[in-house]
Amino acid sequence: MPPVSATYWNISGYVIFWALFAIAFGLFAQRIYLLLRLMLLGQKENRFNSIVHRIIFMLVVTFSQWCNLKSVTRKDRAGIGHTLMFFGFSLLLIGYIIFIGLAGGFGLSEMITGTTFETVYSSILDIAALLVTLAVIWAVIRRYIIKPERLKGEATAEASIILLLVFSLMVLHLCIEGFGYAAYNISVSWPPFGAAFANFLADTGISRGTLVGVYRVVWWLHYATILSFLVFIPHSKHLHILTSFPNVAFKGLTPKGALKPIDLEKAETFGVSKIQDFTWKQLLDLYACTVCGRCHADCPAQLSGKPLSPRELILNLKEHLLEVGPELLKGRGKVGASSANLGKALIGEVVTEDEIWACTTCRACQEVCPVYNEHIDKIIDLRRNLVLEQASIPETGEGALRSIEARGHPWRGTTLTRTDWAEGLDIKALAEDSDIDILFWVGCTEALEDRSMKVAQAMGKLLKLAGINFGILGAEETCCGEPARRLGNEYLFQMQAQKNIELLKNYNVKKIVTACPHCYNTIKNEYPQFGGEFEVIHHTEFIANLLEEGKLRIIKGNSGVITYHDSCYLGRYNDIYKPPRQILNNMPDVTVVEMGRNRERSFCCGGGGGRMWLEEKIGERISEMRIEQVIEAKAQIVATACPFCLQMLDDAIKAKAVEESLKVMDVAELVAESAVYRPYSF
């Protein structure tokens, strides 16, 4: 007779079965309900648009396991183990549902029958158990023996409990099969592991009564372990097993480079100063974190010795939510409540100001996150509160913002004007002649910073040489507002954006070319939030097209070994990787080599997120770390496509005293120096 229908202590096995299930599921549901209520403390946010697309995307991401498998290309084999765990446990989960439904209702799943269905079904579970067991063994080796940098500090008791529970489920599964077949004297060759174990037990000569007794004990232990797992999961960091699916489904569908705007007229507060100021989706992120450490291992701030770790940011926010959330649910801690009854202050204690300002917004963390957590918008929201509510910002950053407000650019102290770079190039300004096909948006850095203005000059020469009917705004051009937005001053950004949009519309501008990825990203992805719809092209895309169309031709190369540095805002934010490489590969006498960190894994120059105007006082300079990677590639020239990268890397070359053997040049400069001409047309 199967164990469920047996009688124990004069109580039916069915009663015990469902009583245990009710207790476990009740504890599970109670915890999930609390977590849901805590999440809904967050502000409203519409993530329910395009719901069919979201569901399809979630299914594709989940069942392809691409986010885990692509880590293998970075020589990180952990993704293979996680993929084995996912597919193996998914198969077993179906088995557990059948196990509970049939065994608890009819006592069928544990009736060892040896039928074809049971043989096939058990064989599939055997394979699944093998996959999971291999994954658990690999996880133990990595966490407790290899100990990769990204997992240091994560070999916790909680992680050990999870691994032990999973391993126990696999062992008990094998024991149920082996003791079951042996106890009921069923001779089978499949499932492979269960059958082999059963044959081994049969050969030992153990009595049938003993085998039946052990079988029943193992059966109940297996069931109790399943229920323990159910109860433990929502209390552990492995909550992501449940929350990663909706988190992937509710990922942002807006352009990657677009921050969420603040409705300045309706907002009662600016940014985030309390945990409930985050949106519900931002709080869901906290639950979904897998604590895999990939973001931690790729963050340039963390790698350079600064206090920011994207992983710890998420975990600390989650811990704070669980600490103060129950009090908020009771009605305490509403707007105006003192921090005393809310535990630690969110800004200053849960997340320090040094952490908030250390971020370069390079997006390396989000690129590698397997559950699509959105770290950067949380940091920007914290900056917004610091700047707009608390008037707290590093002095040099404040100087840049004041300069934008007063002079229309962040480069206080510059002696250049907006049009000095164009002297002698005969480039028309729209105020003089607005009959153009393309606007060349120069940007503050290339117009007003000595080294970068050479890029504007090179680009101006190339546009004229290709016969492009273009113009510039000249003295009318003003900062696109990107530094203000990334430094947290949303008010100043929106002022700049609206001013620029109005100006561009007045000149009926349709198409814009810019050599600055930050201007490119802002005008292309963020100006549409305020009615500014323009076709925006980065100069590497434009030059690559001119070369392909034959409007420009390179007849000699700047001989030497060149490596290309991917700008974060051009690459990870806008997926532009191919055009600059096409240009470099079109140059004769040039050898192009790749750094170890390239394309979506490129290492930040350290100038993004407004860091260009903040002093780097803590840890190693990020730009110097990048130059060390350039030197390792044995390059003579590092090519860039961003004025921030150009300036940061140029300073790093000087700091490393390698000016004699290494220089940094923009792609446009390299093309302009390579004897470019426009073929005659007949």
C-alpha positions in Angstrom: 0.0 0.0 0.0 1.4 3.5 -0.9 2.6 5.6 2.0 0.1 8.4 1.6 -2.9 6.1 2.2 -1.2 4.3 5.1 -2.2 4.9 8.7 0.3 6.5 11.2 -0.5 7.0 14.8 -4.1 6.2 14.0 -4.2 9.1 11.5 -4.7 8.6 7.8 -1.7 9.3 5.7 -3.9 11.5 3.5 -4.7 13.7 6.5 -1.0 14.0 7.4 -0.1 14.7 3.8 -2.5 17.6 3.3 -2.0 19.0 6.8 1.7 19.3 6.2 0.9 20.8 2.7 -1.5 23.3 4.2 1.0 24.5 6.8 3.8 24.8 4.3 1.7 26.5 1.6 0.2 28.8 4.2 3.6 30.0 5.4 4.7 30.4 1.8 1.6 32.4 0.8 1.8 34.5 3.9 5.4 35.5 3.1 4.6 36.1 -0.6 1.6 38.3 0.4 3.9 40.4 2.7 6.5 40.8 -0.1 3.8 41.9 -2.6 2.5 44.5 -0.1 6.0 45.8 0.5 6.6 46.0 -3.3 3.4 48.0 -3.7 4.6 50.6 -1.3 6.5 51.9 -4.3 5.2 54.6 -6.6 3.0 53.8 -9.6 4.7 53.0 -12.9 3.1 51.8 -16.1 4.9 48.6 -17.1 1.8 46.8 -18.5 2.0 48.2 -22.1 2.8 45.7 -24.9 1.9 42.8 -22.6 2.1 40.2 -25.3 5.5 41.3 -26.4 6.6 41.3 -22.7 5.4 37.7 -22.2 7.1 36.5 -25.4 10.3 38.2 -24.4 10.3 36.7 -21.0 9.7 33.2 -22.4 12.5 33.6 -25.0 15.0 35.0 -22.4 14.0 32.3 -19.8 14.1 29.3 -22.0 17.1 30.3 -24.1 19.1 31.0 -20.9 21.1 33.4 -23.1 21.9 35.7 -20.2 23.6 32.9 -18.4 25.2 31.1 -21.4 26.7 34.3 -22.9 28.9 34.5 -19.8 30.7 31.4 -21.2 32.1 33.7 -23.9 33.8 35.6 -21.1 35.4 32.4 -19.8 33.0 32.2 -17.0 31.6 28.7 -16.9 29.1 29.4 -14.1 26.4 30.0 -16.7 26.6 26.4 -17.8 25.9 25.2 -14.3 23.0 27.6 -13.8 21.5 26.5 -17.1 21.7 22.8 -16.1 20.1 23.7 -12.8 17.3 25.6 -14.5 16.3 23.0 -17.0 16.8 20.1 -14.6 14.8 21.8 -11.8 12.1 22.8 -14.3 11.6 19.1 -15.2 11.6 18.1 -11.6 9.1 20.9 -10.7 6.6 19.4 -13.1 7.3 16.1 -11.3 6.7 17.6 -7.9 3.4 19.0 -9.0 2.4 15.6 -10.2 3.8 14.1 -7.1 1.8 16.3 -4.8 -1.4 16.3 -6.9 -1.6 12.6 -7.6 0.0 11.2 -4.5 -2.0 13.5 -2.2 -5.3 13.0 -4.0 -5.2 9.4 -5.2 -2.0 7.8 -3.9 -1.0 7.0 -7.5 2.4 8.5 -8.0 4.0 6.3 -5.5 2.4 3.1 -6.6 5.4 1.4 -8.2 3.9 -0.2 -11.3 6.7 -0.5 -13.8 4.4 0.7 -16.6 5.7 2.3 -19.8 4.4 5.7 -18.7 6.1 5.4 -15.3 9.3 4.2 -16.9 9.5 7.1 -19.3 8.4 9.6 -16.8 10.9 8.5 -14.2 13.7 8.3 -16.8 13.2 11.9 -17.6 13.3 12.9 -13.9 16.5 10.7 -13.6 18.2 12.8 -16.3 16.9 16.0 -14.7 18.2 14.9 -11.3 21.6 14.2 -12.8 21.8 17.7 -14.4 20.8 19.3 -11.1 23.3 17.2 -9.1 26.2 18.2 -11.5 25.2 21.8 -11.2 25.1 21.6 -7.4 28.5 20.0 -7.3 29.9 22.7 -9.6 28.3 25.4 -7.5 29.9 24.0 -4.3 33.3 23.8 -6.0 33.1 27.4 -7.2 31.8 28.8 -3.9 34.0 27.0 -1.5 37.1 26.0 -3.4 37.7 28.2 -6.5 36.0 31.3 -4.9 35.9 33.7 -7.8 36.1 37.4 -7.0 32.5 38.1 -7.7 31.3 35.4 -5.2 33.6 36.4 -2.4 31.5 37.0 0.7 28.6 35.1 -0.8 29.4 31.6 0.6 26.9 32.2 3.4 24.9 29.8 5.6 21.9 30.6 3.5 23.6 29.6 0.3 24.7 26.4 2.0 21.2 25.5 3.1 19.9 26.0 -0.4 22.6 23.8 -1.9 22.0 21.2 0.8 18.2 21.2 0.2 18.6 20.8 -3.6 21.2 18.0 -3.2 19.0 16.2 -0.7 16.1 16.3 -3.0 18.2 14.6 -5.7 19.5 11.9 -3.4 16.0 11.3 -2.0 14.6 11.1 -5.5 17.1 8.3 -6.3 16.3 6.6 -3.0 12.6 6.6 -3.7 13.1 4.9 -7.0 15.7 2.4 -5.8 13.9 1.3 -2.6 10.5 1.4 -4.3 11.5 -0.9 -7.2 13.4 -3.2 -4.8 10.6 -3.3 -2.1 7.9 -4.2 -4.7 10.2 -6.6 -6.5 9.9 -4.9 -9.9 12.7 -5.6 -12.3 13.4 -2.7 -14.7 16.3 -1.4 -16.7 15.0 2.1 -16.9 15.1 4.7 -15.3 18.9 4.2 -15.4 19.9 5.4 -12.0 16.9 4.2 -10.1 17.0 0.8 -11.7 20.8 0.4 -11.0 20.3 1.3 -7.4 17.3 -1.1 -7.1 19.4 -3.9 -8.5 22.1 -3.1 -6.1 19.7 -3.3 -3.1 18.2 -6.5 -4.4 21.6 -8.1 -4.4 22.2 -7.1 -0.8 19.6 -9.6 0.5 17.8 -7.0 2.6 14.3 -8.2 3.6 11.2 -6.9 1.8 9.8 -5.5 5.1 12.9 -3.5 5.7 12.9 -2.2 2.1 9.3 -1.2 2.4 9.9 0.6 5.7 12.9 2.5 4.4 11.0 3.3 1.2 8.2 4.9 3.3 10.6 6.9 5.4 12.4 8.2 2.4 9.1 9.0 0.7 8.1 11.2 3.6 11.5 12.8 3.9 11.4 13.7 0.2 8.0 15.2 0.7 9.1 17.1 3.8 12.2 18.5 1.9 10.0 19.7 -0.9 7.8 21.6 1.6 10.8 22.9 3.4 12.2 24.3 0.1 8.8 25.9 -0.6 8.8 27.7 2.8 12.5 28.7 2.7 12.7 30.1 -0.8 10.7 33.4 -0.2 12.8 34.1 3.0 16.1 33.6 1.2 18.1 35.3 -1.5 16.8 32.6 -3.9 13.5 34.5 -4.0 14.7 35.3 -7.5 13.5 31.8 -8.5 10.0 33.3 -8.2 10.5 37.0 -9.1 13.0 36.9 -12.0 10.2 35.9 -14.4 8.0 39.0 -13.9 11.1 41.1 -13.5 12.2 40.2 -17.0 8.7 40.6 -18.4 8.5 44.1 -16.9 11.8 45.3 -18.2 11.9 48.8 -19.7 10.8 49.0 -23.3 12.0 52.6 -23.8 15.4 53.2 -25.4 18.3 52.0 -23.1 19.8 55.5 -23.0 16.7 57.3 -21.9 16.2 58.2 -18.2 12.7 58.6 -16.9 11.6 62.3 -16.8 10.1 64.0 -13.7 6.9 65.9 -14.1 8.2 69.1 -12.6 4.8 70.7 -12.4 3.1 67.8 -10.5 5.9 66.3 -8.5 5.7 66.9 -4.8 9.2 65.7 -4.2 12.2 65.2 -6.5 14.1 62.0 -6.7 14.3 59.4 -3.9 15.0 59.9 -0.3 12.8 57.1 1.2 12.5 53.5 0.1 8.8 54.1 -0.8 9.9 56.8 -3.2 11.1 54.1 -5.6 8.6 52.7 -8.0 7.1 49.2 -7.6 9.2 48.0 -10.4 12.4 49.3 -8.8 11.4 47.4 -5.7 10.7 44.3 -7.7 14.3 44.5 -8.9 15.4 44.1 -5.3 13.6 40.8 -5.0 14.8 39.5 -8.4 18.5 39.9 -7.8 20.3 36.6 -8.1 23.3 37.7 -6.1 25.4 36.3 -8.9 27.9 39.1 -8.6 28.3 39.7 -12.4 27.5 43.4 -11.9 30.0 43.6 -9.0 32.7 42.0 -11.1 32.2 44.3 -14.1 31.6 47.7 -12.4 34.5 50.0 -13.1 33.8 51.9 -9.8 34.1 48.7 -7.8 37.2 47.5 -9.8 39.0 50.8 -9.2 38.5 50.6 -5.4 35.6 52.9 -5.0 32.8 52.2 -2.5 30.1 51.5 -5.1 29.0 47.9 -5.8 25.9 47.5 -7.9 25.2 44.1 -6.2 25.6 45.6 -2.7 23.4 48.6 -3.6 20.6 46.2 -4.5 21.0 44.0 -1.5 21.3 46.9 0.9 18.1 48.4 -0.5 16.3 45.1 -0.2 17.4 44.7 3.4 16.2 48.2 4.2 12.8 47.5 2.5 12.4 44.4 4.6 13.4 46.2 7.8 11.2 49.3 7.5 8.5 48.0 5.2 6.3 46.3 7.9 6.3 49.6 9.8 5.2 51.5 6.7 2.4 49.0 6.2 1.2 49.7 9.7 0.8 53.3 8.8 4.0 54.6 10.3 6.7 56.3 8.3 4.4 58.3 6.1 5.5 61.5 4.4 6.9 63.7 7.1 7.8 61.0 9.5 11.2 61.2 11.2 13.9 58.8 10.2 13.9 57.5 13.8 10.9 55.3 13.2 12.2 54.2 9.8 15.5 52.8 10.8 18.5 54.0 8.8 18.4 57.0 6.6 18.2 55.9 3.0 20.8 58.4 1.7 23.8 58.5 3.9 23.4 55.2 5.8 21.8 52.6 3.5 23.5 54.2 0.5 26.3 56.6 1.1 26.9 59.7 -0.9 30.3 58.4 -2.1 28.5 55.4 -3.6 25.9 57.6 -5.3 28.6 59.8 -6.9 31.0 57.0 -7.8 28.7 55.7 -10.6 29.8 56.5 -14.2 26.5 55.3 -15.6 28.5 53.1 -17.9 25.7 50.4 -17.9 28.2 47.5 -17.5 26.1 46.3 -14.6 22.9 46.2 -16.5 24.5 44.6 -19.5 25.5 41.5 -17.6 22.5 41.2 -15.2 20.6 38.0 -16.0 17.3 39.3 -14.6 17.4 42.7 -16.2 17.8 44.7 -13.0 18.0 48.5 -13.6 20.6 49.9 -11.3 21.3 53.2 -13.0 17.9 54.8 -12.7 18.0 54.1 -8.9 21.3 55.9 -8.6 20.1 58.8 -10.7 16.9 59.1 -8.6 19.1 59.3 -5.5 21.2 62.0 -7.1 18.1 63.9 -8.1 17.1 64.1 -4.4 20.6 65.2 -3.3 20.7 67.9 -5.9 17.2 69.2 -6.1 16.0 68.6 -2.5 19.2 68.8 -0.4 21.3 71.0 -2.7 24.2 68.5 -2.1 26.6 67.9 -4.9 30.4 67.8 -5.1 31.8 71.3 -5.6 33.3 70.7 -9.1 30.0 69.2 -10.2 28.1 72.2 -8.9 30.5 74.5 -10.8 29.7 72.6 -14.1 25.9 72.9 -13.5 26.2 76.7 -12.7 28.2 77.1 -15.9 25.5 75.4 -17.9 22.9 77.6 -16.4 24.9 80.8 -16.8 26.9 80.2 -20.0 25.2 77.3 -21.7 28.1 74.9 -21.3 29.8 73.0 -18.5 33.4 74.2 -19.3 33.9 77.1 -16.9 37.2 78.8 -17.4 37.4 78.1 -21.2 38.7 81.0 -23.3 37.3 79.6 -26.5 34.0 80.6 -28.2 31.6 78.2 -29.9 33.0 79.0 -33.3 36.7 79.3 -32.8 37.3 75.7 -34.0 35.7 76.6 -37.4 38.0 79.5 -38.1 39.2 79.3 -41.7 37.0 76.3 -42.6 34.2 78.4 -44.2 31.4 76.6 -42.4 28.1 78.4 -42.4 25.9 79.0 -39.4 22.2 78.5 -39.6 21.6 82.1 -38.5 23.2 83.1 -41.8 21.8 80.4 -44.1 19.4 77.7 -42.8 19.1 76.0 -46.2 20.9 72.8 -45.1 20.5 69.1 -45.4 22.3 68.2 -42.2 23.0 70.0 -38.9 26.5 69.3 -37.5 25.8 69.4 -33.7 29.3 70.1 -32.4 28.7 69.8 -28.6 30.3 71.7 -25.8 33.4 69.6 -25.4 34.5 69.6 -29.1 33.7 73.3 -29.4 35.3 74.5 -26.1 38.0 72.0 -25.0 41.4 72.4 -26.6 42.1 68.8 -27.4 38.6 67.9 -28.6 38.2 70.9 -30.9 40.6 69.1 -33.3 37.9 66.4 -33.7 35.3 69.1 -34.7 37.8 70.5 -37.2 38.4 67.1 -38.7 34.7 66.4 -38.9 34.1 69.8 -40.6 36.8 69.1 -43.2 35.3 65.6 -43.9 31.8 66.9 -44.4 33.0 69.6 -46.8 35.2 67.2 -48.7 32.3 64.8 -49.1 30.2 67.7 -50.5 27.6 67.6 -47.7 25.3 70.6 -47.5 25.6 71.2 -43.7 25.7 74.0 -41.2 26.2 74.6 -37.5 24.3 76.5 -34.9 27.4 78.4 -33.9 26.9 80.9 -31.1 23.3 79.7 -30.8 24.3 76.2 -29.8 24.0 75.4 -26.1 24.5 72.4 -23.9 22.2 69.5 -24.7 21.7 69.1 -20.9 23.2 65.6 -20.6 25.7 66.4 -17.8 22.9 68.1 -15.8 20.6 65.1 -16.1 23.2 62.6 -15.2 24.4 64.7 -12.3 20.8 64.8 -11.0 19.6 68.3 -12.0 16.5 67.3 -13.9 15.2 70.8 -13.8 18.2 72.3 -15.6 18.2 69.4 -18.1 14.6 70.0 -19.1 15.2 73.7 -19.5 18.1 73.0 -21.8 16.2 70.4 -23.7 13.1 72.6 -24.3 15.3 75.5 -25.4 17.2 73.4 -27.9 14.1 71.7 -29.2 12.5 75.0 -29.9 15.6 76.3 -31.6 16.0 73.2 -33.8 12.3 73.3 -34.8 12.5 77.0 -35.7 15.3 76.1 -38.2 13.3 73.1 -39.4 16.2 70.8 -38.6 15.4 67.2 -39.5 18.8 65.4 -39.6 21.6 65.9 -37.1 25.2 64.5 -37.1 27.2 64.7 -34.0 30.6 63.3 -32.9 29.6 63.1 -29.2 27.8 59.9 -28.0 26.4 61.8 -25.0 24.8 64.5 -27.3 23.8 61.7 -29.7 22.1 59.7 -26.9 20.4 62.7 -25.4 19.0 64.2 -28.6 18.0 60.8 -30.1 16.6 59.0 -27.1 15.6 61.7 -24.5 14.5 64.7 -26.5 11.4 62.7 -27.8 10.2 62.8 -24.2 9.6 66.5 -24.7 8.5 66.6 -28.3 11.9 66.7 -30.0 11.8 64.1 -32.8 15.0 64.3 -35.0 17.0 61.9 -37.0 20.3 61.7 -35.2 23.4 60.0 -36.6 26.7 59.5 -34.9 29.8 60.6 -36.9 31.2 57.1 -37.1 28.0 55.9 -38.7 28.1 58.9 -41.1 31.7 58.5 -42.1 31.3 54.7 -42.6 28.3 55.4 -44.9 30.4 58.1 -46.9 33.2 55.6 -47.4 30.7 52.8 -48.4 29.0 55.2 -50.9 32.4 56.3 -52.3 31.9 59.9 -51.3 35.1 59.6 -49.3 38.1 57.4 -50.0 41.2 56.7 -47.9 44.3 56.4 -50.0 46.9 55.8 -47.3 46.8 54.7 -43.7 48.2 56.1 -40.5 50.5 53.1 -40.2 50.8 51.3 -36.9 48.8 49.2 -34.5 45.5 50.6 -33.5 43.0 49.5 -30.9 39.4 50.8 -30.7 37.9 51.9 -27.3 34.1 51.5 -27.3 32.4 54.5 -25.7 29.8 53.3 -23.1 27.1 55.7 -24.5 27.8 54.7 -28.1 28.2 50.9 -27.5 26.2 49.6 -24.6 23.6 52.3 -24.7 23.1 52.5 -28.5 24.6 49.2 -29.8 26.9 51.0 -32.3 29.9 48.7 -32.5 30.4 48.0 -36.2 30.8 51.4 -38.0 34.0 52.6 -36.2 35.6 49.2 -36.8 34.6 49.3 -40.5 36.4 52.6 -40.8 39.5 51.4 -39.1 39.6 48.2 -41.1 39.3 50.3 -44.3 42.6 52.0 -43.6 45.6 50.5 -45.4 48.9 49.9 -43.5 47.0 49.7 -40.2 46.8 46.7 -37.9 43.6 46.7 -35.8 43.8 44.7 -32.5 41.1 44.3 -29.9 41.5 44.8 -26.2 40.3 42.0 -23.9 37.4 44.2 -22.9 35.7 45.3 -26.1 32.2 45.9 -27.5 29.5 45.3 -24.9 32.2 44.4 -22.3 34.2 47.5 -22.9 35.7 49.2 -19.9 34.6 52.7 -19.1 36.9 55.7 -19.5 35.6 57.1 -16.2 34.0 60.3 -17.7 30.4 59.3 -18.0 27.5 60.1 -15.6 28.9 63.6 -15.1 32.1 62.1 -13.7 34.0 64.2 -16.2 33.4 67.2 -13.9 33.9 65.4 -10.6 37.3 64.8 -8.9 38.4 61.2 -8.6 39.7 61.1 -5.1 39.0 57.5 -4.1 40.8 54.5 -5.5 42.6 54.1 -8.8 41.7 56.3 -11.7 39.4 54.4 -14.1 41.0 56.0 -17.1 44.4 54.8 -16.1 43.1 51.3 -15.7 41.8 51.5 -19.3 45.1 52.7 -20.6 46.8 49.8 -19.0 44.5 47.6 -21.0 45.5 49.5 -24.1 49.2 48.9 -23.3 48.5 45.2 -22.8 47.1 45.1 -26.4 50.4 46.5 -27.6 48.7 49.3 -29.5 50.4 52.5 -30.7 47.1 54.4 -31.1 43.9 54.0 -29.2 41.0 55.2 -31.4 38.0 56.8 -29.8 34.6 58.1 -31.0 33.7 60.2 -27.9 35.2 63.5 -26.7 34.9 62.5 -23.0 36.8 59.3 -23.7 39.4 61.2 -25.8 40.1 63.7 -23.0 40.1 61.1 -20.2 42.4 58.7 -22.0 44.7 61.5 -23.1 45.1 62.6 -19.5 45.7 59.0 -18.5 48.5 58.6 -21.1 50.2 61.6 -19.7 49.8 60.3 -16.1 51.3 57.0 -17.2 54.1 58.9 -19.0 53.7 56.9 -22.2 53.2 59.8 -24.6 56.2 58.7 -26.7 54.8 55.2 -27.5 51.0 55.8 -27.3 48.5 58.4 -28.4 44.8 58.7 -28.5 42.9 60.0 -31.6 39.3 60.2 -32.6 38.2 58.1 -35.6 37.4 61.3 -37.5 41.0 62.6 -37.0 42.4 59.3 -38.2 40.3 59.5 -41.4 41.1 63.2 -42.0 44.9 62.5 -41.6 44.8 59.6 -44.0 44.8 61.6 -47.3 41.1 61.4 -47.9 39.7 62.6 -51.2 36.3 62.7 -52.9 36.3 61.0 -56.3 35.4 63.1 -59.3 31.9 62.4 -60.6 31.4 62.4 -64.4 
